[in-house]
């Protein structure tokens, strides 16, 4: 089982980022909270995109939860 650490989160995000960057977007980790909640900030075009919630849930959250089972939720902060 993969441990919930910033290094492991960044490793998973490195596989998601190319998709975000093709649309001039990106994501950064803000914090890891108790209970497996990861706070992220969407950057670039992802920040104001009408599909950002889909990107957050279906892309970023799904990838993290598959690789790091102790991730329970992703929250976007501004």
Secondary structure, 3 states (H helix, E strand, C coil): CCCCCHHHHHHHHHHHHHHHHCCCEEEEEEEEECCCEEEEEEEEHHHHCCCHHHHHHHHHHHHHHHHCCCCCEEEECC
